[in-house]
Amino acid sequence: MTLNPAIPVTAIDTELLLRLGVAALIGLLLGIDRELRRYPAGLRTHGLVCFSAALTTVSVISLYNEIGGPGSRMDPLRMVEGIAAFMGIVAAALIVVRGGDVHNLTTAVHLWLASAIGVASGAGQWPLVAIGTGMALVMMTLLRVLEKRWLEPLSEENGGTDGRERSPRTL
């Protein structure tokens, strides 16, 4: 079997550390919401998902440039397809339907978001990472405030449930 030449440890540079470090930190940041609400898939899960997506992206882009480049038949977009398929399996395993209520849907979407930001971080698409992170944090915090202010009181008045996840994390 012929392998690509190993990259020496001295090849660790600031750009590589930045791409992987930003992904890990943003994943952890995204996981805070789930952790504080004691839902499944908290800090560690989000951090690992975002970091692993970035790691896979960096690896695939590096191999693409090293082995084939633009003139080759290699398709680096298959990496995104693989990450998307895996996250779909994880999300499907999280989502539970009980008595007509859907649980853990938001947690599944959080993980998909973490993987998308991980791919963008791994590819070094910094404006996309910044916009995606900013918008995600605004949606997670601003929408929670709006839910507590207007939707929860309205739901209680109508005697219904608000449809949000309820199952606490099991220890």
Order of alpha helices (4+ residues) and beta strands (2+ residues): alpha-alpha-alpha-beta-beta-alpha-alpha-alpha
